[in-house]
Amino acid sequence: MSGGARPHPRARGGLAALAGALLVAAAPSSASAEESTQASPSEARSAERARLASRLEAEPGATIRVFASAATGFGLRFNNPYRLESQVGADAASLSLTAPYLDFAASVVGGPAYGLQHGGGLHIGTSVSGVMQPYLTPSYVLAYRADLPLLVYGRLATPLLLSPDVNIGAEIAGSLSYFFNGGLGLTSEIAFDLFYGAATLEAQYSVIPILSFQLGVIADYELLP
């Protein structure tokens, strides 16, 4: 007999069975770990959309902004060579009030979402008392809003008076709008116009500067890329 003890055959079989059971128990956990690292197609698409949305928010790129307004206002005429009514200054030839007017406008601008945007606009309006004086005003527009509740823009324009006498002038204007929500708000504008008029007894031709103020409502819509 040898001095070392030999394991019983049944003992060897029991050890083999125990080792096999441990391997089988470990296999599903390894497969589950692999499956957890692989997202389903729907989860992958959701992750991609989230990544693109985050990138768009950080770098929105160029956008197009469309805004329209309806307003009412009045003007101060700094020279009154024709002795019009509503005198404000010391004499009939000085400061006077223009007739109140209605103004409807639409503008389209484009450029960086968080920077200055350039474009054009058109104002259409008329006086609402006295002699009717409809006008058209095409404008170059420079605007800025970003993601603020404020919209600031300036205009360079050439107002065209259609009646009672056709006349063309020059205009520079600035506007500030405040939005209650993303697209609707209140707007204000101040504009300086310069017109040339017909001759008078005192001058061969007349120059008429007008400073106008108006308040109204505005709607703004932004087109994303």
Residue, then its C-alpha position, 0 to 999 in steps of 0.5 A: m500500500s502506498g502511503g498517500a490517500r487516493p480520493h474515492p471515485r465518487a468524490r472525484g465525480g462530485l467535484a466535477a459536478l460542482a465545478g460544472a454547476l459553478l460555470v453554468a451559474a457564471a455564464p448568464s451573468s457574463a451574457s447579461a453584462e455583454e447585453s447591458t453594454q449594447a443599447s437597443p436601436s431605439e435607445a441608440r436613436s434617442a441618444e443620437r437625438a439628445r446629442l444633436a439637440s445638445r449641439l444645436e443648443a450650444e451652437p444653433g448656427a444661422t436662423i431666419r426670423v420673421f416678425a410683424s407688427a401693428a402700431t399707432g403713433f403720432g409725430l412732431r413736425f419741427n418745421n411747419p412752412y404751410r401753417l398746418e394745424s396743431q401748433v405746439g411751438a411759439d409761432a405757426a411756422s415752428l413745432s406742430l403735431t402730425a395727424p395720428y397714424l396706423d402702421f403695419a409692418a413685416s420684416v425678415v432677417g437672417g444670420p447667427a441665432y445669437g448675433l446681429q441679423h440682417g434683412g429687409g422690411l416693409h411698413i404700410g400705413t396711413s393717417v387716421s384724421g384730416v387729409m388721408q396720407p397713405y405711405l409705403t416704407p421699404s427698409y433695411v433692418l438690423a436686428y438682435r434678440a438671441d434667446l432674450p425676451l427682448l428684440v432690438y432692431g434699427r432701420l434705414a428706410t425711404p418712405l414713399l408718400l402716395s397721397p395727396d401728393v407723391n413724395i419720397g423722404a429718408e428715415i432712420a428708426g430704432s425699435l424695442s420690443y418686449f415679449f410675454n412669451g416666445g412670440l407675442g409682445l409689445t413693441s415701440e419705435i421712434a423714427f426720424d424722417l426728413f422730407y422736402g416740400a414745395a416752395t413757399l413765399e419765404a423759401q424756394y423749397s422747404v425742408i420738413p423734419i419729423l420725429s415720430f413715436q409709436l406703440g403696438v403689438i408684435a409677433d415673432y417667429e424663428l425658423l431653425p436650420 
